[in-house]
């Protein structure tokens, strides 16, 4: 499984999930004419690595 960490500027929050689920949610949003709202910042080998990226990003850049 491939994981991704994405971020929403509007919500000022991270979202971590499998890449397959994120891509499906993005496709559904586009089909419905909606803005997905998140930007993928990191692709990770596992959930723990994606969470570690989010913590490091937050420590370096804040929210």
Backbone bond lengths (Angstrom), bond angles and torsions (degrees), N, CA, C in turn:
res aa  C-N    CA-C-N  psi(-1)  N-CA   C-N-CA  omega(-1)  CA-C   N-CA-C  phi
1 X - - - 1.444 - - 1.532 109.61 -
2 X 1.292 115.86 138.23 1.465 122.04 176.48 1.527 107.29 -104.69
3 X 1.322 116.09 136.34 1.462 122.03 -178.82 1.518 110.14 -112.26
4 X 1.322 116.18 157.16 1.459 121.54 178.19 1.525 109.63 -137.72
5 X 1.317 114.26 148.99 1.460 121.95 173.68 1.518 105.90 -116.43
6 X 1.315 115.19 121.90 1.460 119.74 178.56 1.519 109.45 -122.48
7 X 1.331 114.84 163.04 1.463 120.15 -175.36 1.519 109.93 -135.53
8 X 1.333 115.55 141.99 1.454 122.00 176.27 1.521 109.42 -110.00
9 X 1.324 116.54 117.93 1.469 120.06 175.95 1.522 110.87 -65.72
10 X 1.326 116.57 -37.21 1.457 121.27 -178.71 1.531 111.44 -66.05
11 X 1.333 116.58 -45.12 1.457 120.83 -178.56 1.533 113.14 -89.33
12 X 1.333 115.47 -12.18 1.471 121.84 -176.45 1.528 110.42 52.21
13 X 1.346 114.40 51.35 1.457 118.83 -178.77 1.531 111.12 -148.65
14 X 1.325 114.23 154.29 1.452 121.80 175.66 1.525 109.46 -90.41
15 X 1.313 115.00 154.71 1.455 121.90 171.58 1.522 106.12 -136.06
16 X 1.317 116.66 127.32 1.457 121.87 -179.62 1.514 108.02 -121.82
17 X 1.329 115.18 129.25 1.458 120.75 -179.13 1.522 107.58 -161.78
18 X 1.331 115.69 178.22 1.464 118.04 176.25 1.523 108.84 -70.44
19 X 1.303 115.41 150.60 1.459 120.39 -179.59 1.531 110.50 -61.01
20 X 1.320 117.24 -39.39 1.465 119.92 178.47 1.522 111.99 -58.07
21 X 1.328 117.28 -45.53 1.474 120.27 -178.91 1.526 111.38 -68.34
22 X 1.320 116.76 -38.91 1.471 119.89 178.78 1.525 110.28 -63.80
23 X 1.328 116.31 -45.69 1.463 119.18 179.81 1.523 111.74 -63.92
24 X 1.315 117.49 -38.83 1.467 120.12 178.11 1.531 110.91 -64.50
25 X 1.334 117.24 -42.91 1.472 120.66 177.96 1.524 110.48 -62.78
26 X 1.332 117.37 -40.36 1.461 120.56 178.74 1.519 111.15 -65.27
27 X 1.326 116.73 -41.44 1.467 120.17 178.77 1.528 110.85 -62.58
28 X 1.323 115.77 -44.32 1.464 120.12 179.35 1.529 111.15 -62.21
29 X 1.324 117.15 -40.26 1.462 120.41 178.57 1.526 110.39 -61.92
30 X 1.320 116.41 -44.17 1.467 120.21 -179.63 1.524 110.29 -64.47
31 X 1.313 117.85 -43.74 1.464 121.33 178.96 1.522 110.62 -58.93
32 X 1.335 116.65 -36.50 1.459 121.68 -179.27 1.525 112.67 -85.68
33 X 1.340 117.08 2.32 1.454 121.12 178.38 1.521 113.67 75.75
34 X 1.315 116.42 22.78 1.465 121.19 -178.88 1.518 110.89 -106.78
35 X 1.316 115.65 158.25 1.464 122.99 174.82 1.524 107.72 -85.93
36 X 1.339 118.24 123.74 1.465 119.31 179.36 1.529 113.19 -57.42
37 X 1.327 117.44 -36.50 1.456 120.51 173.28 1.512 116.19 89.51
38 X 1.319 118.14 -15.46 1.460 120.94 -179.82 1.517 110.45 -115.46
39 X 1.332 115.06 152.10 1.461 122.74 176.31 1.522 107.40 -120.05
40 X 1.321 116.70 128.59 1.463 119.99 178.20 1.529 108.91 -72.19
41 X 1.330 116.02 124.77 1.464 122.30 179.06 1.523 112.49 -104.58
42 X 1.341 116.71 -22.71 1.455 119.69 -174.26 1.519 110.30 -153.89
43 X 1.317 115.16 139.07 1.456 122.67 169.62 1.527 105.36 -109.60
44 X 1.327 116.88 131.80 1.463 120.39 -173.99 1.526 110.91 -131.20
45 X 1.325 114.75 157.34 1.461 121.25 -179.51 1.525 112.27 -74.24
46 X 1.338 116.47 -25.79 1.464 119.38 -179.77 1.527 109.98 -153.16
47 X 1.324 114.64 171.14 1.463 122.04 -176.56 1.531 111.50 -60.79
48 X 1.320 116.10 -41.84 1.456 120.00 -178.15 1.530 111.72 -62.04
49 X 1.323 116.95 -40.48 1.464 120.78 179.01 1.527 110.93 -66.16
50 X 1.323 117.63 -37.50 1.467 120.90 177.94 1.522 110.68 -65.50
51 X 1.327 117.11 -41.78 1.470 120.64 177.44 1.525 111.17 -66.79
52 X 1.322 117.02 -38.24 1.464 120.75 177.95 1.521 110.20 -62.54
53 X 1.333 117.08 -41.03 1.458 120.25 177.27 1.519 110.57 -59.86
54 X 1.339 117.18 -46.17 1.468 121.03 -179.27 1.522 110.99 -60.24
55 X 1.332 117.35 -42.52 1.470 120.25 178.71 1.526 111.14 -63.88
56 X 1.335 116.52 -44.45 1.469 120.61 179.52 1.532 111.25 -64.28
57 X 1.317 116.31 -42.68 1.466 120.71 179.42 1.529 110.03 -61.37
58 X 1.326 115.43 -46.44 1.461 120.19 -179.37 1.521 111.50 -62.40
59 X 1.325 116.98 -40.44 1.469 120.82 179.39 1.531 110.71 -65.64
60 X 1.320 116.65 -37.03 1.458 120.59 -177.95 1.527 113.39 -82.37
61 X 1.334 116.34 -39.05 1.470 120.60 -172.73 1.517 114.51 -113.87
62 X 1.315 117.53 -12.47 1.458 120.07 -175.38 1.503 109.87 71.23
63 X 1.313 115.42 -176.89 1.469 120.24 177.56 1.490 109.72 -105.49
